[in-house]
Amino acid sequence: MSVHRIMGIETEYGVTVPGHPTRNAMVTSTLVVNAYAHQVLAGARSRPRWDYDEESPLRDARGFDMSRAEADPSQLTDDDIGLANVILTNGARLYVDHAHPEYSTPEVTNPRDAVLWDRAGMEVMREASRLASEISDAPVLLYKNNTDNKGASYGCHENYLMRRSTPFADIVRWLTPFFITRQVFTGAGRLGVGQDGRQLQYQLSQRADFFEVEVGLETTLKRPIINTRDEPHADPERYRRLHVIVGDANLSDTATYLKLGTTALMLSMIEDGFLAGHDLMPAHPVREMHAVSHDVTLGHQLELNGRRLTALQVQRELWLLASKYCAGRWGHQLDEQTSDVLARWDDMLNRLERDPMACVAEIDWVAKLAILDGYRARDGLDWNAHRLQAVDLQYADIRPDRGLAARLEERGRLVRMFDDEQVRRAVHEPPGDTRAYFRGESLRRYPDAVAAASWDSVVFDIPGQPHLMRVPTLEPTRGTRQHVEQLLDSCATAADLVAALGNTPASA
């Protein structure tokens, strides 16, 4: 399958109201989402709700379900507690996840599209922030980061659909060393060590210090390197959705692209059993996760059951295995995007080994460190200077005129993969090669008839019908432009569409 598989990104944004430090974050996040919903759904009779009926957040990949009484309230993501929740015409979901506004991209089939619709999410959030500020008594600011440096962390989660038949033990065995060491090119950079950030030292990752166990179901406490949530949002007999919670929220397109692309390659090797007989598992995974992040020289050596390798050396071994895998399986028939991921992965490791500053235009932690070092050299600042903490935060400010990453992009000093017009289209249009196309187009064409939607269904409210009508979309590669565009073009109303599909009443 190479780098091509169903995938997506969920990003919780940091939110603040300057001058109002005690402002309730949940209320502010609701204001952000509702402000955007009011604009994009203007004229619609009602807002479609999120359909929670088929969700199962407490199902564990190790073969059991956690009881609701045992679960932390943050794990009960199938509870409709009335928070703002919007389904967008590009197939994405914009909602309040506890104390943060969250944008979940539509399903895509490759890492390049994941970058594009993730960038579209930033545009959605910028507009939502602007609209919320207009109706608030103070500006509402959003940050694409992962911690407030006061003990709280919020996630940027990746999702990958993979074969149900893959032994979960193989996923743990191979993704653990990969996740621990991929920080060298996926880290967003952080001034602060420890969950509360009191020790003002620069590190690679914003998330690393918040991981406490190796494997587990939780996402907001006792965070595991390998998350075991088994909620495929697809046919559970065929698929498992790997829910990855260790990643940083990247501002760099290249970092996001490599994050998704290299992980997809790892999953293909794991599914095909190609890695059998190799062993890179660290003796102390959680400790090594922290240690790799804390060493910006990239010289820390991990203990690997008799061997000691740096994170770069572990990544190099994984790259060599991926290269052999692709050459043996596809040879000269290897697709263009997989070839590109392999080439960029190789080049990034080479440059990081020579001098991390050679990656200043593509890796967030390096770009941010260069800015901070510039301030330190110019003004003679120590790491504990308050100005540097403000710069750290300002890097992730999503306002185009204030965010440092945005300003680097404007000056050509942080590489972009897409132009403004491509991103603007992705704000409103769904990817054409997944079921997100059917979901997004149904909302665009029949806004008053969609009562609810989820990743694996669209529920219609047809006038004159006694029941809601559910259209299941369990197969993510169906409902694409190729499959349904002609059908949608032929159906002037949702009633015509439901009649053509011959669907049954929804349980909602």
C-alpha positions as CSV (number, residue, x, y, z in Angstrom):
1,M,0.0,0.0,0.0
2,S,3.1,2.3,0.3
3,V,2.2,5.8,1.7
4,H,-1.4,5.6,0.2
5,R,-4.0,4.7,2.8
6,I,-7.0,6.4,4.5
7,M,-5.7,8.9,7.0
8,G,-6.5,12.2,8.7
9,I,-5.5,14.7,11.3
10,E,-7.3,16.1,14.4
11,T,-5.9,19.3,15.8
12,E,-7.0,21.0,19.1
13,Y,-6.0,24.7,19.0
14,G,-4.8,26.6,22.0
15,V,-7.2,29.4,22.8
16,T,-6.8,32.6,24.9
17,V,-8.4,36.0,25.5
18,P,-5.7,38.5,26.3
19,G,-6.4,40.5,29.4
20,H,-8.9,37.9,30.6
21,P,-6.8,35.0,32.1
22,T,-9.8,33.5,34.0
23,R,-12.1,33.5,31.0
24,N,-13.7,30.0,30.7
25,A,-12.0,28.2,27.9
26,M,-15.0,26.0,27.1
27,V,-17.2,29.0,26.7
28,T,-14.6,30.8,24.5
29,S,-14.1,27.7,22.4
30,T,-17.9,27.4,21.9
31,L,-17.9,31.1,20.8
32,V,-15.2,30.3,18.2
33,V,-17.0,27.4,16.7
34,N,-20.5,29.0,16.8
35,A,-19.2,32.2,15.2
36,Y,-17.9,30.2,12.2
37,A,-21.0,28.0,12.0
38,H,-23.2,31.1,11.9
39,Q,-21.4,32.4,8.9
40,V,-21.1,29.1,6.9
41,L,-24.6,27.9,7.7
42,A,-26.3,31.3,7.2
43,G,-29.7,30.7,5.5
44,A,-30.0,27.0,6.4
45,R,-33.1,26.0,8.4
46,S,-31.1,24.1,11.0
47,R,-27.6,22.9,11.8
48,P,-26.9,19.2,11.2
49,R,-25.9,17.5,14.4
50,W,-23.0,15.1,14.8
51,D,-24.2,11.5,14.8
52,Y,-22.8,9.7,17.8
53,D,-24.8,6.5,17.4
54,E,-22.0,4.3,15.9
55,E,-19.1,5.6,18.1
56,S,-17.3,3.3,20.6
57,P,-14.5,5.3,22.2
58,L,-13.9,2.7,25.1
59,R,-13.3,-0.3,22.8
60,D,-9.7,-1.4,23.3
61,A,-7.5,-3.0,20.6
62,R,-6.3,-5.5,23.2
63,G,-9.7,-7.2,23.1
64,F,-11.9,-5.6,25.8
65,D,-14.1,-2.6,26.4
66,M,-13.4,-0.2,29.3
67,S,-16.5,0.4,31.5
68,R,-18.0,3.8,31.4
69,A,-17.7,4.0,35.2
70,E,-14.0,3.4,35.0
71,A,-13.4,5.9,32.2
72,D,-12.3,9.5,32.6
73,P,-15.0,11.9,31.4
74,S,-12.6,13.1,28.7
75,Q,-12.7,9.6,27.1
76,L,-16.5,9.7,26.6
77,T,-16.4,11.3,23.2
78,D,-19.6,9.6,22.2
79,D,-21.6,11.7,24.7
80,D,-23.5,14.6,23.1
81,I,-23.2,17.2,25.9
82,G,-24.5,20.0,23.7
83,L,-21.2,21.6,22.8
84,A,-20.8,23.4,19.5
85,N,-20.3,20.9,16.6
86,V,-20.3,21.7,12.9
87,I,-19.9,19.5,9.8
88,L,-18.3,21.4,6.9
89,T,-18.8,21.1,3.2
90,N,-15.2,20.0,2.8
91,G,-16.1,16.9,4.8
92,A,-14.3,18.1,8.0
93,R,-15.6,18.4,11.5
94,L,-15.2,21.6,13.6
95,Y,-16.2,21.3,17.2
96,V,-15.4,21.9,20.9
97,D,-13.4,19.2,22.4
98,H,-13.6,20.0,26.1
99,A,-11.6,23.2,26.5
100,H,-10.4,23.6,22.9
101,P,-11.8,24.2,19.4
102,E,-10.8,21.3,17.3
103,Y,-10.6,20.8,13.5
104,S,-10.7,17.2,12.2
105,T,-9.7,16.9,8.5
106,P,-11.8,14.9,6.1
107,E,-10.5,11.5,5.3
108,V,-7.8,11.6,2.6
109,T,-5.8,8.9,0.8
110,N,-2.3,10.2,1.0
111,P,0.0,12.5,3.1
112,R,0.1,15.3,0.5
113,D,-3.7,15.7,0.8
114,A,-3.5,15.4,4.6
115,V,-1.2,18.5,4.5
116,L,-3.6,20.4,2.2
117,W,-6.8,19.8,4.3
118,D,-4.8,20.4,7.5
119,R,-3.8,23.8,6.1
120,A,-7.5,24.3,5.2
121,G,-8.2,23.8,8.9
122,M,-5.9,26.6,9.8
123,E,-7.8,28.9,7.4
124,V,-11.1,27.8,9.0
125,M,-9.6,28.6,12.5
126,R,-8.3,32.0,11.4
127,E,-11.7,33.0,10.1
128,A,-13.4,31.6,13.2
129,S,-11.0,33.5,15.5
130,R,-11.7,36.7,13.5
131,L,-15.5,36.3,13.7
132,A,-15.4,35.4,17.4
133,S,-13.3,38.5,18.1
134,E,-15.9,40.7,16.4
135,I,-18.6,39.6,18.7
136,S,-16.5,39.3,21.9
137,D,-15.5,42.1,24.3
138,A,-11.8,41.2,23.7
139,P,-9.8,39.5,20.9
140,V,-10.0,35.7,20.8
141,L,-6.6,34.3,19.8
142,L,-5.8,30.8,18.6
143,Y,-2.5,28.9,18.5
144,K,-1.5,25.8,16.7
145,N,0.5,24.4,19.5
146,N,0.3,21.7,22.2
147,T,0.8,23.1,25.6
148,D,0.2,26.2,27.7
149,N,3.5,25.5,29.6
150,K,1.5,25.5,32.8
151,G,0.9,21.7,33.0
152,A,-1.8,21.3,30.3
153,S,-1.3,19.7,26.9
154,Y,-3.7,19.3,24.0
155,G,-3.4,17.1,21.1
156,C,-2.7,16.8,17.4
157,H,-3.8,13.3,16.6
158,E,-3.2,11.3,13.5
159,N,-5.4,8.5,12.2
160,Y,-4.6,5.7,9.8
161,L,-6.8,2.9,8.6
162,M,-5.0,-0.4,8.5
163,R,-5.8,-4.1,8.2
164,R,-7.7,-5.7,11.1
165,S,-5.6,-8.8,10.7
166,T,-2.4,-7.1,11.7
167,P,-1.3,-8.3,15.2
168,F,-1.4,-5.4,17.6
169,A,1.8,-6.6,19.2
170,D,3.6,-5.9,15.9
171,I,2.2,-2.4,15.9
172,V,3.6,-1.8,19.4
173,R,6.9,-3.4,18.7
174,W,7.7,-1.3,15.7
175,L,5.9,2.0,16.1
176,T,7.3,2.5,19.6
177,P,10.9,3.1,18.4
178,F,9.7,5.0,15.4
179,F,7.5,7.4,17.3
180,I,10.2,8.0,19.9
181,T,12.8,8.9,17.3
182,R,10.7,10.7,14.6
183,Q,10.7,13.8,16.9
184,V,14.0,14.8,15.1
185,F,11.9,16.0,12.1
186,T,8.4,16.2,13.5
187,G,9.0,18.2,16.7
188,A,7.4,21.6,16.9
189,G,10.0,22.9,19.5
190,R,9.3,24.0,23.0
191,L,10.9,26.3,25.5
192,G,10.3,24.5,28.7
193,V,11.0,21.0,30.1
194,G,8.6,19.0,32.2
195,Q,4.8,19.1,32.0
196,D,4.7,22.5,33.8
197,G,7.6,23.9,31.7
198,R,9.3,25.4,34.7
199,Q,12.8,24.4,33.6
200,L,13.5,26.8,30.8
201,Q,15.5,24.6,28.4
202,Y,14.7,24.2,24.7
203,Q,13.6,20.8,23.5
204,L,12.4,19.2,20.2
205,S,8.8,18.3,21.0
206,Q,5.9,20.0,22.7
207,R,4.2,16.7,23.5
208,A,7.0,14.4,24.6
209,D,7.0,15.3,28.3
210,F,3.3,14.5,28.6
211,F,3.7,10.7,27.9
212,E,3.8,8.5,30.9
213,V,3.1,4.9,29.8
214,E,4.0,2.7,26.8
215,V,0.5,1.4,25.8
216,G,-3.0,2.4,26.9
217,L,-6.5,3.7,26.0
218,E,-6.3,7.1,27.6
219,T,-5.6,10.3,25.6
220,T,-5.7,13.1,28.2
221,L,-4.1,11.4,31.3
222,K,-1.5,8.6,31.7
223,R,-0.9,9.3,28.0
224,P,0.5,6.2,26.2
225,I,3.0,6.2,23.3
226,I,0.8,3.6,21.6
227,N,-2.9,4.4,22.0
228,T,-5.2,1.3,21.9
229,R,-8.5,3.0,21.0
230,D,-10.3,0.6,18.6
231,E,-12.9,2.7,16.9
232,P,-12.4,2.2,13.1
233,H,-15.3,4.3,11.8
234,A,-15.4,1.7,9.1
235,D,-16.1,-2.0,8.7
236,P,-14.7,-3.4,11.9
237,E,-14.2,-6.9,10.4
238,R,-11.8,-5.4,7.8
239,Y,-10.2,-2.4,9.4
240,R,-8.5,-1.0,12.5
241,R,-8.1,2.8,12.9
242,L,-4.7,3.5,14.4
243,H,-5.2,6.5,16.6
244,V,-1.8,8.3,17.1
245,I,-1.6,10.8,19.9
246,V,2.2,11.4,20.2
247,G,2.6,14.0,17.4
248,D,3.1,17.7,17.7
249,A,1.0,20.2,15.8
250,N,3.2,21.3,13.0
251,L,3.2,24.7,11.2
252,S,5.7,23.4,8.6
253,D,4.1,21.6,5.6
254,T,7.2,19.5,5.1
255,A,7.1,18.3,8.7
256,T,3.4,17.3,8.5
257,Y,4.0,15.6,5.1
258,L,6.9,13.5,6.5
259,K,5.1,12.8,9.7
260,L,2.2,11.2,7.8
261,G,4.2,9.8,5.0
262,T,6.8,8.0,7.0
263,T,4.2,6.6,9.4
264,A,2.2,5.3,6.5
265,L,5.3,3.5,5.2
266,M,5.9,2.0,8.6
267,L,2.4,0.7,8.7
268,S,2.7,-0.9,5.2
269,M,5.9,-2.7,6.4
270,I,4.2,-3.9,9.6
271,E,1.1,-5.1,7.8
272,D,3.2,-7.1,5.3
273,G,5.4,-8.7,8.0
274,F,8.5,-7.2,6.5
275,L,10.1,-6.2,9.8
276,A,10.0,-9.6,11.3
277,G,13.4,-10.5,12.7
278,H,14.5,-7.0,13.4
279,D,14.6,-5.3,16.8
280,L,14.9,-1.6,17.6
281,M,12.7,-1.6,20.8
282,P,14.2,0.7,23.5
283,A,14.7,-0.8,27.0
284,H,12.9,2.1,28.6
285,P,10.5,3.7,26.0
286,V,9.0,6.5,28.1
287,R,12.3,7.6,29.5
288,E,13.8,7.6,26.0
289,M,10.9,9.6,24.6
290,H,11.7,12.4,27.0
291,A,15.5,12.1,26.6
292,V,15.4,12.3,22.8
293,S,13.2,15.5,23.0
294,H,15.5,17.1,25.6
295,D,18.7,16.8,23.5
296,V,18.8,19.4,20.6
297,T,22.3,18.2,19.7
298,L,20.7,14.9,18.6
299,G,23.5,13.1,20.3
300,H,21.6,11.1,22.9
301,Q,22.0,7.4,22.5
302,L,19.0,5.1,23.2
303,E,19.5,1.8,24.9
304,L,18.2,-0.8,22.5
305,N,18.6,-4.2,24.1
306,G,22.4,-4.5,23.8
307,R,22.9,-1.6,21.3
308,R,23.1,2.1,21.7
309,L,21.9,4.3,18.8
310,T,21.0,7.9,18.4
311,A,17.5,8.8,17.2
312,L,19.0,9.7,13.8
313,Q,20.6,6.3,13.6
314,V,17.4,4.5,14.5
315,Q,15.6,6.6,11.8
316,R,18.3,5.7,9.3
317,E,17.9,2.0,10.0
318,L,14.1,2.4,9.5
319,W,14.7,4.3,6.3
320,L,17.0,1.6,5.0
321,L,14.4,-1.0,5.7
322,A,11.7,1.1,4.0
323,S,13.9,1.5,1.0
324,K,14.5,-2.3,0.7
325,Y,10.8,-2.9,1.2
326,C,9.7,-0.5,-1.5
327,A,12.4,-1.7,-4.0
328,G,11.5,-5.4,-3.4
329,R,7.8,-4.9,-3.6
330,W,7.4,-2.3,-6.4
331,G,10.8,-1.8,-8.0
332,H,10.5,0.7,-10.8
333,Q,6.7,0.8,-10.4
334,L,6.9,2.6,-7.1
335,D,4.4,5.5,-7.1
336,E,5.6,9.1,-7.2
337,Q,4.5,10.1,-3.8
338,T,6.1,7.2,-2.0
339,S,9.3,7.8,-3.9
340,D,9.1,11.5,-2.8
341,V,8.6,10.6,0.9
342,L,11.5,8.2,0.8
343,A,13.8,10.8,-0.8
344,R,12.7,13.6,1.6
345,W,13.1,11.3,4.6
346,D,16.7,10.4,3.4
347,D,17.6,14.0,2.7
348,M,16.3,15.2,6.0
349,L,18.2,12.7,8.0
350,N,21.4,13.5,6.0
351,R,21.1,17.3,6.7
352,L,20.2,16.8,10.3
353,E,23.3,14.7,10.8
354,R,25.5,17.4,9.2
355,D,23.9,20.4,10.8
356,P,20.3,20.7,12.0
357,M,20.3,24.4,10.9
358,A,20.4,23.1,7.3
359,C,16.7,22.2,7.9
360,V,15.7,25.6,9.2
361,A,13.2,26.1,6.3
362,E,11.4,22.8,6.8
363,I,11.5,21.6,10.5
364,D,9.6,23.6,13.1
365,W,11.9,23.0,16.0
366,V,14.8,24.1,14.0
367,A,13.0,27.2,12.6
368,K,11.9,28.2,16.1
369,L,15.3,27.6,17.6
370,A,16.9,29.8,15.0
371,I,14.6,32.7,15.9
372,L,15.2,32.2,19.6
373,D,18.9,32.1,19.2
374,G,18.7,35.3,17.1
375,Y,17.0,37.1,20.0
376,R,19.5,35.6,22.5
377,A,22.5,36.7,20.5
378,R,21.2,40.2,19.7
379,D,19.9,41.1,23.2
380,G,22.2,38.9,25.4
381,L,19.2,37.0,26.8
382,D,19.2,33.9,28.9
383,W,16.7,31.1,28.3
384,N,14.6,32.3,31.3
385,A,13.9,35.7,29.6
386,H,10.1,36.3,29.4
387,R,10.6,37.7,25.9
388,L,11.7,34.3,24.7
389,Q,8.7,32.6,26.2
390,A,6.5,35.1,24.3
391,V,8.4,34.3,21.1
392,D,7.9,30.6,21.6
393,L,4.1,31.2,21.8
394,Q,4.1,33.7,18.9
395,Y,5.6,31.1,16.6
396,A,2.2,29.2,16.8
397,D,-0.1,32.3,16.5
398,I,-2.2,31.6,13.5
399,R,-2.8,35.2,12.6
400,P,-1.0,35.9,9.4
401,D,0.3,39.3,10.5
402,R,1.5,38.2,14.0
403,G,2.4,34.5,13.8
404,L,6.1,34.0,13.4
405,A,5.7,30.8,11.3
406,A,3.3,32.6,9.1
407,R,5.7,35.5,8.6
408,L,8.5,33.1,7.8
409,E,6.3,31.6,5.1
410,E,5.5,35.0,3.7
411,R,9.3,35.7,3.4
412,G,10.0,32.3,1.8
413,R,11.9,31.1,4.8
414,L,9.5,28.3,5.7
415,V,8.7,26.0,2.8
416,R,5.0,25.8,1.6
417,M,3.6,22.9,-0.4
418,F,0.4,24.7,-1.5
419,D,-0.5,28.2,-2.7
420,D,-3.3,30.3,-1.2
421,E,-5.9,29.4,-3.9
422,Q,-5.4,25.6,-3.4
423,V,-5.9,26.1,0.4
424,R,-9.0,28.3,-0.1
425,R,-10.6,25.6,-2.3
426,A,-9.9,22.9,0.3
427,V,-11.7,25.1,2.9
428,H,-15.0,24.5,1.0
429,E,-14.4,21.4,-1.2
430,P,-13.9,17.8,0.0
431,P,-11.3,15.5,-1.3
432,G,-12.7,13.6,-4.3
433,D,-11.3,10.2,-3.6
434,T,-12.9,9.2,-0.2
435,R,-16.4,9.1,1.3
436,A,-15.8,12.7,2.5
437,Y,-16.9,13.7,-1.0
438,F,-20.4,12.3,-0.4
439,R,-20.6,13.8,3.0
440,G,-19.4,17.2,2.0
441,E,-21.5,17.4,-1.2
442,S,-24.6,16.3,0.6
443,L,-24.2,19.2,3.0
444,R,-23.5,21.6,0.1
445,R,-26.3,20.5,-2.2
446,Y,-29.0,19.6,0.4
447,P,-28.2,21.8,3.5
448,D,-31.8,21.7,4.8
449,A,-32.2,18.0,4.5
450,V,-29.1,16.7,6.3
451,A,-30.2,16.1,9.9
452,A,-26.9,14.5,11.1
453,A,-23.7,13.1,9.9
454,S,-20.6,11.2,11.1
455,W,-17.6,9.6,9.6
456,D,-19.5,6.6,8.6
457,S,-23.1,7.8,7.8
458,V,-25.2,10.7,6.6
459,V,-28.7,11.0,8.0
460,F,-31.4,12.8,6.0
461,D,-34.7,14.3,7.2
462,I,-37.0,14.0,4.2
463,P,-40.3,16.0,4.3
464,G,-43.3,13.7,4.5
465,Q,-41.2,10.7,5.8
466,P,-42.0,9.5,9.3
467,H,-38.4,8.5,10.0
468,L,-35.0,9.9,9.5
469,M,-33.2,8.1,6.7
470,R,-29.6,6.9,7.2
471,V,-27.1,6.4,4.4
472,P,-24.3,4.3,5.7
473,T,-20.7,5.0,4.5
474,L,-18.8,2.2,6.1
475,E,-16.3,1.9,3.3
476,P,-14.1,5.0,3.2
477,T,-13.1,4.4,-0.5
478,R,-16.7,4.5,-1.6
479,G,-18.8,7.7,-2.0
480,T,-16.1,9.3,-4.0
481,R,-16.5,11.8,-6.9
482,Q,-16.1,8.9,-9.3
483,H,-18.8,6.8,-7.5
484,V,-21.5,9.4,-6.8
485,E,-21.0,12.7,-8.7
486,Q,-23.2,11.6,-11.6
487,L,-25.9,10.4,-9.1
488,L,-25.8,13.6,-7.1
489,D,-26.1,15.7,-10.3
490,S,-29.2,13.7,-11.3
491,C,-30.9,14.3,-7.9
492,A,-32.4,17.7,-7.5
493,T,-33.5,17.0,-3.9
494,A,-32.4,14.9,-1.0
495,A,-35.7,13.0,-1.4
496,D,-34.6,12.0,-4.9
497,L,-31.2,10.9,-3.6
498,V,-32.6,8.8,-0.8
499,A,-35.1,7.2,-3.2
500,A,-32.3,6.4,-5.7
501,L,-30.2,4.9,-2.9
502,G,-33.2,2.9,-1.5
503,N,-32.1,3.4,2.1
504,T,-33.7,2.3,5.4
505,P,-34.9,4.4,8.3
506,A,-32.2,5.6,10.6
507,S,-32.1,4.5,14.3
508,A,-31.5,8.2,15.3
